[in-house]
Amino acid sequence: MSGNLTRLELTWPGKENKANPEPRILIEDVTKSYSQPVSDTKDGLFEDEKAVQPTFDNLLIHGDNLLALKSLEQDYAGKVKCIYIDPPYNTGNAFEHYDDGLQHTIWLSLMRDRLEILSKLLREDGSIWISIDDNEQAYLKLLCDEIFGPSNFVANLPTIMNLKGNQDQFCFAGSHEYTIVFAKDKNKLTFNQFAVDEEEVTQEWEEDEIGLYKQGANLKSTGINAPRSKRPNLFFPVYISSNNEISLEKKEGYLELFPITDGEEMSWRWSKKKMLSEIADIIVKRNGNSVSLYKKQRPEIGDIPTKKPKSLFYKPEYSSGNGTSQIKKIFGEKVFDYPKPEELICDFITLSTNPGDLVLDSFLGSGTTAAVAHKMGRRWIGIEMGRQCYNLCIPRLQKVINGEDQGGITKSTNWKGGGGFKFYELASSLITKDKMGKEIIDPKYNADMLAEAMCKLMGYHYHPDTELYWKQGYASEKSFIFTTTNNLQPEDLKEIHDKLGEANLLICCGAFRGDFKAFPNMTLKKIPAAVLKKCEWGKPGYPLPVLEDFTDADFEFEEEE
């Protein structure tokens, strides 16, 4: 019987048709890359030791995000601490920058293909956070179970975005979305907690000789098991002095206190033994002639008090209207629908990362994740396929780097400016067809581009040697790759072999002559034949149409609260 058992999984029409995207190279557009040296920013930038340090090795990528993720896979696998994505919700509504109305089957395939690569990019102690709503959250949870494993599920957090609720929704005024959280490996996952600010410490916490504490639960039991008859061993007197000293032995002048409520004999939560051992953790509260005992609730000794995040995610700052206000403050008008507020993304990043960690968002939208990560001193990678990459993400991040963005989390992070990013476009497909329909290498690829592309396709890291022209990339300390469109002659192979030593070399070339078997540590392959079956060539990986040309009459937007 057991041999016939199958695993529980989500199925849909077309699931078997997995994308096989081309790992294209990234081409830097230096006219759009941007940075500001620390010395050029405002005076006193780092006088405060707690100030966030700017980072420079950030990537902003424009292009199809499936292809872009594939291009990152080789160099960034296992290096991303936190992934946050806000994918299309598949609501059936038309948004300014996306047609957000795909069929479930297309949406699931779209997400599956991207999540599989994202899972490979995560660090072993990393996590992924996904914003979604009721249209797809149930399907997305099952899809993530399949990709990350159900044992790596962390939480499905209802996230309050509109406390007043959307009055146009059917039956119920919708006030929340969801944030689905999965770990790469839950056993290795590292999470932070929310810090309690100084004002909160002063208001809520007191300090004794042991450390910080605040009033916890009443030590007098309540509930069906509280009566003395149910727990007779927990009914005993406690003696309280006039200055609130506690004793379990009768003393002259001490008040005798029993656990009695409205004349009914009840019980203590703690045994006599526990009270004796933890007497320093008891608070005495007086209200007229009434005296009550409470437990001292303590943070971890020696630490600044922290708050474990609740499974219902809510702060007033999470309001979707707050995200819109932040965008308006930057650009002077509403230029993007339903941007996430910086405070929400800040809390995700606070819980899941530390300064210097790498954060990735492959649905960057208006650039919120990159802006927040930058202000928090995290390294980041942002991918956006639409035109908003140019007219929203770039100018927004420039303002952050210049210290001109004074909204969002700027004040709370003490952000003043600095750092930078490199801007990349995806290269065109390596393989194209000539006039006769024959598959050839795209003439747009020069020698360096071709060498880098072949490294990605063959599983090597592109790193040209400054002295040995044939050392263009490596897979290990003794495994290299060389790509050329030339026809190699026997003397060419011998020249390389004499300098290769005990290392192995993969040579990808237009053609070669001679007995290459004479060089057992050299493998020769012809291009483009060597790569034609590696992936899907020239196929756009994103089935979601990006709307580049539109008029206001094409859309109907609900004004946010």
N, C-alpha and C positions, 0 to 999 in steps of 0.2 A: 504493500500500500504506500509506504513512504516514498518509494521511487516515483510515484505518480504525482506527488505533491508539487505544486508550483508556488512561487512567491506571489504575495499580494502586490499588484502594480496598477498604475493608471495607464489605460490604453486609449487610443484615439485613431481615427482614420489618418493614414499617412505617417504614423509614428515611425514606421520602419525606414522612411526616407530621410535619413540623416544627412545634414550638410557636411561637405568635406572641403572647407574653405582653404583658399590659397594663403600661405603665410607670407604676405607681401612685405616688402621693406618699407621703412618710413623715411621720408625725405624732408629734411629740415628746411623750412622757409625762414631764413634769417631775418627777413623784413618784418616778420610777425613775432619772432622770439623776443622776449623782453626781460630786462633785469635792471635793478638799481643797486649799486654798491652800498654797503652799510654807511660809508663815509658821506654819501650824498643825501642821506635821509636826515630827518630833523635832529636838532641838538639833543643830547641826553638820551638817545635811543635805548642804550643799555645800562644806564646808571642804576636802574632797578635790576637786581640780579634775577628777579623772577620774570623779567620781560621775555617774551617769546623770541627766540633767535630765528632770523629769516633763513629760508632754504632756497637753493638755486637749481637743484637737479630735478625739477618737476617737468612733466610732459603734458602738453595739450595737443590732442590729436584730432584732426578733422577727417571724417570718413566713416564708412559703414562700420558699425561697431563690432560685428561678427568678424570681419576681416581684420580690424584693428586688434581685437583680442587675440586672434590667431597670430598676428605679427609679434605680439608681446610674449607669447607662451614660452618660447625657448629661453629668453633672457630673464624673465620674471617669474617663472614657475617656482612656487614655494616661497615667495618673497613679500607678498602683500599681507599686511596685518589685518586690515579692515576693508571690506568691500561694501559700499552702499550704492544701491540702485533704486531708481524711481521709474520703473518701466511704464509703458502705456497700459492703462487700466482696462482696456477693451470694453469701454462703457457704451460704445455706439454713438458717442458724440464727436463732432468734428472740432478739433482744436486748431489754433492758428498755425502751429508748427508741425502738428502730427495729425494724420487721419486715424483717430483712436477708435476704430470700430471693426477690428478683425474678427473673423470667425474663431470660435474656441480652438478648433484644430490647428489653424494657422498660428494662433497666439501661443499655443502650447509648444509647437515645434520651434517657433522663434525663441521662446524662453529656454527650452531644453538645450538647444544648440549653444546658446550663450552661457548658461549655467554650467555646462560641462567644462567649458574652458575656464570659467571663473573659479571653479572648484580646484583646478590645477594650479591657479595662480596664488591661492591662499597659503599662508604659512601654516605649519602644523598647529600653532597656538592661535590661529586667526579665526575670524568670524565674518559672516555675510549678513547684511541687513537689507531687507527688501520692503519697500512701501507698496501697498496694494489695497484694493477695496473689495467689497463683497462680490463683485462680478467674477473674480478669478481667485480669491484667496484660498478657497477650499482646494481647487485644482493645483494651485501653486504649492501649497503645503505638501500634497501628495507627490508632486513632481520633485520637490526638494528632498523628500524622504528617499526617493529613488536614487537621486544623484549623490547626496551627502550621507545618506544612511539615516534611518529613523532614530538611531541611538545618538545622533549628533544634533537632534532638534533641541534648541535652547528655549525659545518662547515664541508665541504669537501674541503680540502686544496690541490690544486696542489702543489707538492713538487718537486722542481728541483733537480735532482740527477746527471744529466750529461748535462751541458750547451751546449756542442758541439753536443749532440744528438747521438743516436745509428744509425749509417749509414746502418746497416743491416735490419732495420725495414722496413716494407712494406709502400711505398708511403711517409711517414713522418719519419723524424729522431727523434725518441722518446727521450725526454729530461726530462720527469717528471713521477713521480708516484703520488699517492694520500695519504692523511692522513685523514681518516674519524674520526670525533670527536663527541661523544654523551655524554650527562650528565645523571647522575642518576635522578636528578630532577633539571631542568634548573632554576627554581625559587630559588633554594638554592645553585646553583653552585657558587663557588668562584674562580676567575681567577686573576692572577698577570699580570703585563706588563713587557716589557723588560726595564731594566735600561739603561740609557745613561751613558757611561763611562766619566771619568773626561776630557779626551782629546776631546771627542765629545762636552761636555759642553763648553769647552774653545773655540772650533772652531765654534760652531753653535749658542751658546746662549750668550746673553748679560744680564746685570743686571741694573735695575733702582731702585728707592726708593721702588717700590712695590715688585719686585722680578725678576726672570729670564724671558726672552722673546727672541724671534727671529722674523725676518721679515716674515710677513704673506702676505695676499692677498693685491693687489693694491686696494685702495679705489675708484678708478675711474672704473665705470661699463664698462663691455664689453657685446657683444651679441646683439640679436635682440631687446631687451627691454632697451638697454642702451641709445639711443638717447633722447635728451631733450624733443622731442615731445611726447615720450611715458611716460616719468616720469618727468613732468615739475616741480613738487614740490621738486625734488632732484637736481635741477640746481640752485646753489647759490655760492657766493664767499667765499673762506677761505683765511685768511690773515696770512702771514708767515713773521716773523722778520728775521733779518740777522743771529741771533743765533738760528734759527729754533723754536722759540716760536710760538704757534698757537693761533689765535683769530678768532672768527666769527663776530667780530665788526671791522669796518674799523678803522685803526690806522695809524698815520703818520709814514712814513718810512717802513711800512710793504708791502710786495709783495702781490698783489691781485691775487689769483689763482682760476680759474674756471676749471670744468671737461671738457676739450676740447682735442680732439684727431685729429691730422692732420687737424686742422681748423674746425672740426665738433663739435658742441655743444652736449655734452653727459650728463651723470648724475653721482652723487655720489652713492656709495653702501649704505651709511648711511644717515639718515635724519639729519637735523640741530640739533634736540633735542638729538639724539644719539651721535653726535659729541661732543656736549657740555658736556654730562654726562660721556663720555669715552675719553676725550681729552688726558688723560695720556696714552692711549693705541694707540696713533697715532705716527708713525715714519715719519720723514721728510727726504727724500733722494734728494741730489742735484747731477746733472751731467752736469757740465758747467752751462749754463743758464736755464737748464731744472730742474723743481722741481716736485717731485712726493710724494704722501702720501700713506703709507702702514699701515695695521693693525698690532699691536703687538700680536703675537701668544704666549700665555703663557701656561706653565704646570700648574698643580694644585698647588695653592698657598701653600708654605711650604713643598712641596714634592720634592724629587730628580726627575728631569725630567724622564719620562718613555715613551716608545713607544708602542702604541697599535699594536699588531702583524697584519700584512697584510694577506689577504686571499690567496695571492700567496706566498708560503713559499720558500724563496730563500736566501742563503748565499753561497759564494764560498766554505765555509767549509763543506756544505752539500753534496759535491760531493761523489759519491759512491767510486771513486778512493781514496779519503781521508780515508774512512773507511778501505779499503784494506791496505793502507799504515800504518795505526795504528796497524792493526793485524800483518803485517810483522815486524813492529818495536818491537812488544812484543815477537813474536815467531821466528823471523828470516826468515820466508818464508810465502807464501800465503797458509793458512791452512783452509780457510773458504770462501765460495762464497758470494760476495755482502753483507758484514757486514755493518750495518748502522754506520755512523760516530758518534763519541761521541758528537760532537757539536749539531747535530740534536736532539738526545735524551735529551741532556742537556736543549735545548730550550723547548721541550715538558714538561719536569719536572719543569723547572723554571716557566712556565706559570700556571701549574696546581697544584703545591704543595708548601709547606714551609718546612724548616728543621724539621726533626722528623716525617714527614708524611710517610705513608706506600705506597710503589710503588710495583706493581706486574707485572711480565712478564711471561706468561705461554708458550711462544715459545722462550726461552732464546737464542738459537743458540750458538753464540760464547761468550755470557756473557756480551754484551755491556751495556744493561740496568742496570744490577746489578752493574757493574763497575762504571757507571756514577752516579747512585743513591748513591753508597757508598761514592764517592768523594764529593758529594753534601750534605752529612749529612742526607740523607733520610734512613729510614729503608726499607728493600726490601725482596721480595720473588721471587725467580727465579725457573722455572720448565723447565727441558729439558729432553727429552726421549732418545736422541741418545748418542753415545759414546763420542761426543764432550763435554758432561757434565763432563767427566773425564779428557780428554786430552786438552780441551780448557778452559772451565769455571773455573775449580778448579785452575789450574796454573795461569790463568789471574787474578783471584780475590786474590790469594795469593800475586802476585806481587803488586796489588793495596794496600793490607793491609801492606805489607812490605815497601811501599814507593818506590818500584823499577820501577813502571810504570810511566815514565816521559812524556808520550805522551798524546794525546787527550786533555781533559779539566783540566789536572793536574795543570798546571800553573795558569789558570784563576780562579780556585777554591782554590788555595794555599794549595793543598793537599800534605801532608807529609807522611801519613801512619797511621795505627792503626785500631782498630775495629776487626770484625771477622764475621764468619757465622757458622751455624750448618748444616751439610750435612745429608740428609735423603734419604733412599730408601723406596719405597712402599712395604708394606708387601704382602705376597702372599694372595690369596683369603681365606677368613675365612672358607668357605665351600668347601669340596672336596668329592669325592666318594670313598667308600671302594671297596674291590675286588668284592663284590656282587652288586655294583652299588648303594648302599645306601648312601644318603647324610649325611655326618658327619662333625664335626669340624676338621679342618686340625690339625694333631698331632704336626705340627710345632709351634702352638700357646701354649705358657705357660700360667699360670694363669693370670699374669699381662697383657699380650697381649690380652687375651680373654676378660678381664674386660674392657680394653680400647676400643676394637672393639664393644662390646655390648653397651657401652656408646654412641658411634657414631651412631649405628644402631637404638637405642631406643630414641635418642634425648636428651642425658644427656652429661654434661661436665665431662670429666674424671679428678678426683681430689681425690685420695685415702686419707682417714683420717689416721693419724698416730696412733690413739688409737683404733677406732672402725673399725674392719676389714670389716664389712658389708657396711660401707660408702665409696663406691668406686667412686661415681660420684654424681652430683646433677643437677636438672633442675631448682630448686628454693631453697630458704632458708629452705623450709619444704618438699622437694621432692627429694628422693635419690634412688640409684640403687645399687643392689648387685648381682654379677654374680659368680656362682660356678658350677662345674661339679658334685659335690657331690649330693647324694640323701638325702634330708633334712627330718629329723624326727620331730614329733610334739614338742619335747623338744627343738629342734634347733629354731623353729619358735617362741616359747614362750620366749626363752632367748633374741632373737632379739627384739621381741615386747615389752618386759619390759623396754628396753632401748630406744626405738624409740620415746616414748612420743606421741605428737600430730602430728608428721610428717608422711608423706606417704613414703612407700618403695616399689619399684618394685624389685622382686626377680626373677632372671633368673637362673634356675638350671637344673641339669640332670633329677631329679625326686623328688617327695615329697610325704609324707604320712600324714594322719590326715585330720582334717576338717579345711582347711585354711580359711573358711568363718568366723571362730571364731575371726579372726583378720581383721576387716573391712578396716583398713588403710594399709594393706599389700596385694599386688597383686603378684601372683605367675604364672610364665610362664616357660614351658619346652623348653630347647634348645637341638638341633637346630631348632625344629619345630616352635618356636616363630619368627624366622627370615627368614625362607625359602622363603617367598613371598615378602620380603622387597626390593629385587633388583636382578640384573642379576649376578649370581655367576660365577667367573672364566672366564668371557668374556673380552677379550681385547677391550678397548673402542676406540682405535685409528685405523681407517682404512687405514691410510697413512703408507706404508711400509718404515721402516728405513733400509738403505742399510749398513750392517755391514761388508760385504766382497766384495771387488771390486778391479779392477786393473785400471790403468790410461787409458787403451784402452776402458773401458766401458763408458767413458764420453768425451764430446767435450765441452770445455769451451771457451767463448769469453773473450779475455783479456780486462780488464776494462780500461777506459780512465784514 
